[in-house]
Amino acid sequence: MKLHYGRMLTENLDGQHGLTRERMHALTSRFPSVHAEVKTRRNAGEYGFYALGQQENTVRWIRRFAEGVGQAYDHVVVLGIGGSSLGVKAVINALKAPAWNELDDEGRDFFPKITVLENVDPSSIQAALKRIDPRRALVNVISKSGGTTETLAQYLVVRAWLDAALGADVAVRHLVFTTDPVSGPLRALAGREGIPCLEVPPDVGGRFSVLSPVGLFPAALIGVDIDALLSGARHAIARAEQADLLQNPAALYAGLLWTADTSLGARIHFVMPYSDRLRDFADWYRQLWAESLAKRLDRRGEPVFAGPTPVGSIGATDQHSQVQLFMEGPYDKVISFIRLEDPGPDIMIPTRPNLPPELSFLPGHSLGELLRVEQQATAAALARMGRMHCTLELPDLTTETFGELIMFYQLAAGFAGVWYGVDPFDQPGVELGKKLIYAAMGRPGYPAEAASPEAPTA
């Protein structure tokens, strides 16, 4: 994987906008202290996701289950939200055939279908439970804390569905929990009913957990090579050990976006893959960047109000909805393109007789070539307008490459926390909302609060 960052620099844009060589020098001068702080905090246990590259025992258990008991099911149902679902969806979208669930058994190589239920919208839940046969379904309930309100509500609904169809004694054989190794409601239920339980490492936050059993277990069930996924992750980690900033792509990427934000006001960070297979990856990135870096206080407890706004787009589709904003809107954005050198099997554009001139130039080219040219032309146009952007170039979208991409962004978030001076692993801003939900739903220990007045409704 390569990071092309030349068009973040003033000299490669319009000569007025972008990062100067002086700012780049300031980044490289500061990096030794940034790198040292990451190492110190990693040794103190804060950067637990680094250890996900080495999970021999966990991988062995998951593979044994997937190749044994897992073959008794033809539909995997994942219950989770946020970090417990976005990564799973990204893996499915990137590494399995499009419209996976619509393929017949042979088209799926006899691996199960998979459905991820992440919201509590009753219309979605009802529709899913109507079309899935509970007798052939394995339900994976994922919550790091074991107490996620939405996931527990989903579980109670789905458990009643299983009990009604199978009986309570048989239903437990259709459940696997992924949660905290010691505490929480799911762990307690698992112990009481004998439900198999996978552990989320305590020092790995939910948004950093896709390469833990959270993502590895459902991925293995549908035939993803989880060893290759982790091999790619290890490659990204090895590169992040480099003490030279220009040889450390994750740290450099984080530093470039940080200085564009804090020095030039480019606080909106787009990730724009030119691949439909990375659509859900862009959604996963949004949570990672938003929850990790948006903080009211820095590590010293001083007000900082840090936080770029992450946005996901898809090329070439969103060229028709957002590029006008990129080109002529405020200079408050950085766009990160993701480009595949080898996107996979291509389609030639056929010719037809008597084509008008507006169409006659297309035959003889391919859709893959057109997609590549779309990205290159968009990047060149942005450069002429002085708009900062960079490109992550992936050789292909194999399992190993995708593991490297996932870990690259997690490493970048970890480095960005130090560049910004904030804790990238907490999320105090979401706790108040959770407490108000508990109070409104009558959870013991959370007294009801007076409803806040709303604006008059016309």
C-alpha positions, -999 to +999 in steps of 0.1 A: +000+000+000+014+034-009+005+069+003+008+096-024+007+129-006+023+153-030-009+171-037-012+181+000+017+205-007+015+241-019+041+235-046+020+209-063-013+228-061-019+264-071+010+279-053-014+296-027-031+268-008-019+236+008+010+228+031+043+246+027+077+229+030+081+247+063+050+230+077+063+196+065+096+203+082+077+211+115+059+178+112+091+158+107+108+177+136+080+169+160+075+133+150+102+118+173+083+130+203+050+118+188+064+083+181+079+081+216+046+090+232+028+063+212+054+037+223+051+049+259+013+047+259+014+014+241+037-001+268+012+013+294-016-007+277-035+020+260-029+009+224-043-026+228-053-030+191-016-035+182-018-070+198-045-080+174-019-090+148-010-120+170-041-141+180-031-177+174-053-193+200-083-172+191-079-179+154-075-216+161-108-217+181-127-197+155-115-218+126-124-250+144-159-237+151-164-224+116-152-256+099-171-278+124-203-267+142-206-237+119-213-258+089-246-268+104-261-234+097-269-217+064-276-181+077-255-161+101-273-133+119-251-106+136-267-084+163-246-053+171-243-016+166-214+009+160-181-008+164-198-042+167-214-039+132-197-014+110-164-034+108-183-067+101-202-050+072-170-036+058-154-070+058-184-086+040-186-058+015-149-058+006-142-096+006-173-114-005-191-114-038-216-085-043-252-095-034-238-124-014-271-134+000-288-135-034-264-162-047-274-198-045-255-223-024-230-232-051-224-195-059-215-190-022-193-221-022-218-235+003-209-209+030-238-193+049-257-161+040-252-133+065-274-105+078-262-077+101-290-062+122-276-030+137-306-007+143-337-011+164-360+000+137-389-026+140-395-026+103-360-039+096-361-065+124-395-078+114-385-081+077-354-100+085-370-125+109-397-132+084-373-142+057-348-162+078-354-198+089-346-199+126-339-237+124-309-230+102-297-197+117-267-190+140-271-157+159-239-139+169-247-112+196-218-087+198-214-061+225-180-053+241-196-041+273-223-066+272-248-039+281-254-020+248-291-011+250-299-015+213-281-049+211-298-062+242-332-052+229-324-070+196-313-100+215-345-103+235-366-100+203-345-125+184-343-149+214-381-150+216-381-157+179-357-186+184-375-199+215-409-199+197-396-219+167-371-242+185-378-243+222-356-227+248-333-257+252-325-259+215-324-222+210-291-218+230-274-240+204-281-213+179-264-185+198-228-173+202-220-142+223-189-119+217-184-097+247-162-088+277-142-118+291-154-113+327-183-089+332-215-076+317-251-089+311-242-110+281-214-127+300-238-134+328-264-148+305-238-170+287-226-185+320-262-192+331-273-209+299-241-224+286-239-202+255-205-202+238-187-169+243-159-152+225-138-125+242-133-089+232-099-079+246-105-054+274-080-030+261-095-029+226-123-004+221-153-012+200-143+009+170-109-007+170-123-043+173-130-054+138-098-075+138-107-091+171-133-119+174-159-092+168-151-093+131-131-125+128-158-149+139-186-139+114-159-134+087-146-170+092-182-184+091-187-170+056-153-182+043-130-153+048-094-163+054-088-146+088-051-156+088-046-136+057-066-107+072-042-106+102-012-110+081-020-078+063-026-061+097+009-072+109+024-056+078+008-023+086+020-025+122+056-033+111+056-001+089+043+019+118+074+011+138+095+033+115+111+063+133+113+083+101+080+100+095+083+098+057+087+060+060+058+056+084+026+061+063+000+058+091+018+085+112+024+107+081-012+104+070-024+114+105+001+142+107-009+156+073-046+157+082-039+171+117-018+200+104-043+207+075-070+209+102-052+229+129-031+252+106-053+257+076-088+251+089-094+220+067-116+203+093-136+181+070-119+149+061-134+129+032-124+093+024-134+085-012-127+050-024-131+043-061-146+009-055-181-001-045-165-029-024-152-002+000-185+016+005-190+001+040-153+007+048-160+044+044-188+041+069-165+023+093-139+050+089-164+077+099-170+062+133-133+056+139-122+091+131-152+109+147-152+090+181-114+089+184-106+125+176-136+147+185-129+157+221-139+187+243-108+183+265-072+174+258-052+149+279-044+176+304-081+184+310-078+217+291-105+228+267-095+219+231-127+212+211-107+191+187-123+170+160-123+169+123-156+159+106-152+126+087-173+120+056-175+089+034-180+092-004-178+067-033-161+074-066-172+079-093-208+080-080-203+110-057-185+130-083-220+139-094-231+149-059-201+164-042-172+174-065-188+208-072-185+214-034-149+202-035-140+224-064-157+257-055-167+254-019-147+266+011-111+255+015-120+235+046-116+199+033-090+172+026-100+144+003-083+110+007-088+089-025-085+052-023-075+036-056-070-001-066-043-008-091-059-041-099-097-039-092-103-075-104-121-088-135-129-060-159-157-054-185-149-041-220-173-015-234-188-029-266-194-011-298-226-008-318-233+004-353-241+041-360-231+054-326-233+092-323-200+110-318-208+115-281-207+077-276-183+065-303-152+073-281-162+047-254-160+013-273-125-002-270-121+010-234-131-008-203-152+001-172-122-004-150-102+020-172-130+046-170-131+043-132-094+048-130-094+078-153-124+093-134-102+093-102-071+107-119-091+135-136-109+145-105-076+146-086-059+167-113-089+191-113-087+195-076-050+202-078-056+231-103-081+246-079-057+244-049-077+217-031-056+194-008-059+157-014-039+125-011-043+090-025-039+056-009-030+032-036-037-005-030-023-031-053-056-050-052-084-058-028-073-092-015-080-103+021-044-095+031-045-060+015-078-053+033-064-063+066-035-039+060-060-011+051-080-016+083-050-016+105-035+014+087-065+035+096-065+023+132-028+031+135-035+065+119-062+072+145-038+063+173-011+086+160-036+114+153-046+112+190-011+123+199-009+149+171-041+164+185-032+159+222-064+140+230-072+105+241-083+086+210-097+056+230-125+072+251-158+087+241-172+108+270-195+126+246-218+096+241-223+088+278-249+115+286-271+103+258-269+067+271-278+078+306-309+097+293-319+066+274-316+044+305-337+069+325-364+072+298-367+034+295-369+029+333-335+012+340-329+008+377-305+033+391-313+060+365-340+083+378-363+098+352-353+134+344-377+161+333-380+163+296-362+192+280-385+218+264-386+217+227-392+245+202-429+250+194-441+229+165-459+247+137 
